[in-house]
Amino acid sequence: MKTLLCFLTLSIFLQFQTKAQEPLKLAVAGLDHGHVGWVFNSMNRGDYEIVGIAEPNRELAEKYAQQHGLSMDLIFEDLGKLLDEKKPEAVASFGSTFQHLAVVEAAAPRGVHVMVEKPLAISLEHAQKMKVLAEKHNIHLLTNYETSWYPTNHRAKELLDSGKVGDLRKVVVRDGHRGPKKIGVGPEFLNWLIDPKLNGGGALMDFGCYGANLMTWLMNGKRPVSVTAITQQLQPENNPQVEDDATIIVNYPDAQVIIQASWNWPIGRKDMEVYGLTGTIFADNRNQLRIRMAQGYDGFDEQTYQLPEMEPPYPDPFMLLKAVVRNEISLPEYDLYSLENNMIVMEILQAAKESAKKGETVYFN
């Protein structure tokens, strides 16, 4: 009996190990997001296998198939049919933000995990429906941000949590570029980025989500007290239906974040400043971090660090997706990718849109 039990235990262990080593069976939903190239550029790495692509636009599908050497047999017009025939473990959504809800509606009842590109949804209403489905069917629903991979952001949180710069008082997050049309995004991407229905807004949604995501993480999930936002349209010729500049002030009982989201920066940027009582942390970009410790009235001692990339699976969204789906890692509470973090992000963005529209501060309950 003891020998049989040992054999069964070993057999289960070996099955688990084999499963962990097998590529993740991944489906792609949509091809009109400009970042979809990431999933194709990394597909030969071996940690996942694309088993199907749901894209009703045949011409767009043919373009990507030719560009990446894919068989058109992988293309499905309907996501539900793809899920039923190919039975993937997870779906990576690369359509418009408006389509995120439909992807979860198709995947969750089938027990298929989902990763969407930021932000989680076009509205808090859509996000709430997605949350209900994810929890009802016990699937992971992750939101991918480029800044989640930045070692500088992770080091900044480590330093803050260690007390290096004292208690947190203010964070300034700046994200954006010259604007979708000016940087030359593809036509299928541009069409929905500047559509208020498909994107939920303009720069406020596209780049305001970064700061809300990072601050929720730094605050360990604490909800804010209020949100005040001002939006502008500085390129009406390029963005006729949406705002292309947003400043969002998010207040907490003892801290504040100022989010500057813009399609009008002269250069692309994704940076963060973290101000404590005794010092400041500057996450200048993905790899450069500076720490200034206060000395006297306006003096400071500054140290600059060039940080290496994080260890797998953290520097890559698809490695992370596989690790989460296969239960190789468990995301910490209010992790940058987590649903609970991104539900608060959606509360902040919804309040920011309301504040900008009404011209007044929106208070949280």
C-alpha positions, 0 to 999 in steps of 0.5 A: 500500500505504501509503495502504491501511494509513493508511486501515485505521488511520484506520478502526479508530481511528474504529470505536474512537471510535464504540464508546467514545461508544456507551452501555454495554449494561447488564443489571440482575440483581435488584431487591431491593437498596435501592440499585438506584434509582441505576441507574434515576436515572442511566439517562437520562444517556446513558453506558449503556443498560439492555437488560434486567432479571432479576427473578423477582418480577413484583410487584417488577418492576412496581413499579420499571417504573411508578416509573421509566417502564420497559417490562415488555418489559425484564423477564426471569425468568431472567438466562441468557435475558436474557444470551443474548437481549440480549447486554449488555456488563456486568451490575450486580447488585442482588440479595442478596449470596448471589446474587452468585455465581449472577450471575457463574456466568451472566455469566462464561462468556458473556464479560459483565463484572460489577459487584456491590454491596459486599461481594463475596460472602457468604463467602470460599468464594463469593468464591473461586469467583467469582474462578476464573470471572472469571479463566477467562473474562477478565471484569472483576469489580468491587465498588462501595462508596459510599466509593470515590467519596469525594474525601476518601478519595482525598486521604487516600491521596495525603497518606499516600503523600506522607509528609505525616503520616509512616509509617502506624501506625493507621487507624480506620474507622466506618461504619453507621446506626441499623439497616435497620429503624429507617431504614425500608429497603424490605421486600424489602431488609430481608428479606435484610439480616437473613438470615444466609444471604442477607447472610452476617451482619449489620452485620459484613458490611454495614459491616465491608467498608468498613474492610477495603476502605479499609485494603487500599487504603491498605496497597497490598494487604498482607495482615494478620497477624491479625484479632480481632473482637467482635460484639453483638446490641443490637437483637434485636427488629429483627435476631433472626438476626444481629449488629448491632454489630461491632468488628474489629481487623486487625493488620499488622506495623507498623500496625493498623486498627480497624473499627467497623461498626454498626447502632446509631449514632444517626446515619448515618456513613462516616468514617475517621481515618488516624494517622501518626507526625507527624500525623493525617488525618480524612476526616470525610465525603465532602467535608470533610477535616482535617489535624492536624500534631503540635506538642509533647505535645498541641498541633497545627496543624489545617487544614480542606478542603472538597473538590470531587467527583472528575473523571469517571468516578471519582465514579460507579460506572456511568461507571467500569464503562463506562470499565473495560469499554471499556478507557478506563481501567485500574484500579491494582493493589489499587484499591478496586473491584478483585478482588484488593483485595476478595479480601483483604476477604473474607479479613478478613471471614471471619476476623472472623466466625470470631474472633467465633464462637470468641472468639479471634484468627485468624492469617493464614498 
